[in-house]
Amino acid sequence: MTDLAEFTGFVARDHGLAVVSTVRPDATINSSVVNAGVLPHPTTGVQTVAFVSRGDARRLAYLRATPRITVVLRAGWQWAAAEGPVQLCGPDDPLPGVDADGLRLLLRAVFTAAGGTHDDWETYDRVMAQERRTAVLMTPDRVYASR
């Protein structure tokens, strides 16, 4: 697999549930489960794998130190993985070209790309701001899957 087409197909197969792996400062691996999706990068338009992280999540500190992740989606015994460098976009990690309103809309876009729906976007926006949520945007340089 050389592009995100097959990877993207896995998003809907299990609610966008993904295992994300980062590197800790001691070079060990940290893994956690998130809801991830695929959408265009907000400033470059390049397809990215993205998820939203709480502002106090340990993984954000790890990503600031080593901005690279692996994301694995699975459905049954089939899986797809994407890995590459990340950019963070949030209140503590401003991304040039994305203002406060752009961040609000980006967090919504990531949520919906991961299969989420919401009937009260104002409440969603308020909670995202209170929790200092950050969009994690990975531009894959390697994509592979089970065969």
C-alpha positions as CSV (number, residue, x, y, z in Angstrom):
1,M,0.0,0.0,0.0
2,T,1.6,3.3,-1.0
3,D,-1.2,5.7,-0.4
4,L,-3.9,6.4,2.2
5,A,-6.9,4.9,0.3
6,E,-6.9,1.5,1.9
7,F,-5.9,3.0,5.3
8,T,-8.9,5.4,5.0
9,G,-11.2,2.5,4.4
10,F,-10.4,1.1,7.9
11,V,-11.7,4.3,9.6
12,A,-15.4,3.4,9.1
13,R,-14.8,-0.3,9.9
14,D,-14.3,0.2,13.7
15,H,-15.3,3.7,14.6
16,G,-11.9,5.2,13.7
17,L,-10.4,3.4,16.7
18,A,-6.6,3.5,16.3
19,V,-3.5,2.7,18.3
20,V,-1.1,5.5,18.3
21,S,2.6,4.9,19.2
22,T,5.0,7.7,20.2
23,V,8.5,7.6,21.6
24,R,9.2,8.6,25.2
25,P,12.4,10.5,26.2
26,D,14.0,7.2,27.3
27,A,13.4,5.8,23.8
28,T,10.7,3.3,24.9
29,I,7.4,3.2,23.1
30,N,4.2,4.7,24.4
31,S,0.9,3.5,22.8
32,S,-2.6,4.7,23.4
33,V,-6.0,4.4,21.7
34,V,-7.6,7.3,19.9
35,N,-10.2,8.0,17.2
36,A,-8.4,8.9,14.0
37,G,-9.4,9.9,10.6
38,V,-7.9,11.2,7.3
39,L,-8.4,14.7,6.0
40,P,-6.4,17.4,4.2
41,H,-3.8,19.3,6.2
42,P,-5.3,22.8,7.0
43,T,-2.5,24.7,5.4
44,T,-0.9,22.4,2.8
45,G,-4.0,20.4,1.6
46,V,-1.9,17.2,1.7
47,Q,-3.8,14.2,3.1
48,T,-3.0,13.6,6.7
49,V,-3.9,11.1,9.4
50,A,-5.3,13.1,12.3
51,F,-6.7,12.8,15.8
52,V,-7.5,15.2,18.7
53,S,-5.6,15.0,21.9
54,R,-6.4,16.5,25.3
55,G,-4.0,19.4,26.1
56,D,-2.7,17.6,29.2
57,A,-2.1,14.3,27.5
58,R,1.5,12.9,28.0
59,R,1.7,12.0,24.3
60,L,1.8,15.7,23.4
61,A,5.0,16.2,25.4
62,Y,6.4,13.2,23.7
63,L,5.4,14.5,20.3
64,R,6.9,17.9,21.0
65,A,10.3,16.2,21.7
66,T,10.0,13.6,18.9
67,P,7.4,14.6,16.4
68,R,6.8,11.3,14.8
69,I,4.0,8.6,15.2
70,T,2.7,5.3,14.0
71,V,-1.0,4.9,13.7
72,V,-2.6,1.5,13.3
73,L,-6.3,0.9,12.4
74,R,-7.8,-2.6,12.5
75,A,-10.9,-4.5,11.8
76,G,-11.0,-8.1,12.8
77,W,-7.6,-9.6,11.7
78,Q,-7.0,-7.0,9.0
79,W,-5.1,-3.8,9.8
80,A,-3.4,-0.8,8.2
81,A,-0.6,1.4,9.5
82,A,0.7,4.8,8.6
83,E,3.8,6.4,10.1
84,G,5.4,9.8,9.6
85,P,6.2,13.2,11.1
86,V,3.6,15.2,12.9
87,Q,2.6,18.8,13.3
88,L,0.6,19.9,16.3
89,C,-2.1,22.5,16.1
90,G,-3.7,23.7,19.3
91,P,-3.7,26.5,21.9
92,D,-0.3,25.6,23.2
93,D,1.1,24.6,19.7
94,P,0.1,27.3,17.2
95,L,0.4,26.3,13.6
96,P,1.2,29.3,11.3
97,G,-1.8,29.9,9.0
98,V,-4.4,28.6,11.5
99,D,-6.1,31.1,13.8
100,A,-8.4,30.5,16.7
101,D,-11.5,30.1,14.5
102,G,-9.5,27.9,12.1
103,L,-8.5,25.7,15.1
104,R,-12.1,25.4,16.2
105,L,-13.1,24.3,12.7
106,L,-10.1,21.9,12.4
107,L,-11.0,20.1,15.6
108,R,-14.5,19.6,14.3
109,A,-13.1,18.4,11.0
110,V,-10.8,15.8,12.7
111,F,-13.7,14.6,14.8
112,T,-16.0,14.0,11.9
113,A,-13.2,12.5,9.7
114,A,-12.8,9.9,12.5
115,G,-16.5,9.1,12.2
116,G,-17.8,11.4,15.0
117,T,-21.1,13.2,15.0
118,H,-22.4,15.9,17.3
119,D,-25.8,17.6,17.7
120,D,-24.5,20.5,19.8
121,W,-21.4,22.0,18.2
122,E,-21.3,25.0,20.5
123,T,-20.9,22.7,23.5
124,Y,-18.3,20.7,21.6
125,D,-16.3,23.8,20.8
126,R,-16.5,25.0,24.5
127,V,-15.3,21.6,25.8
128,M,-12.5,21.5,23.2
129,A,-11.3,24.9,24.3
130,Q,-11.6,24.1,28.1
131,E,-9.5,21.0,27.6
132,R,-7.0,22.8,25.4
133,R,-7.5,20.1,22.8
134,T,-4.8,19.8,20.1
135,A,-5.1,18.4,16.6
136,V,-2.3,16.0,15.8
137,L,-1.6,16.0,12.1
138,M,0.6,13.2,10.6
139,T,1.8,13.3,7.0
140,P,2.6,9.7,6.2
141,D,5.9,8.7,4.7
142,R,5.1,5.0,5.1
143,V,1.8,3.3,4.8
144,Y,1.4,-0.5,4.9
145,A,-1.3,-3.2,5.7
146,S,-1.9,-6.8,6.3
147,R,-2.4,-8.9,3.2
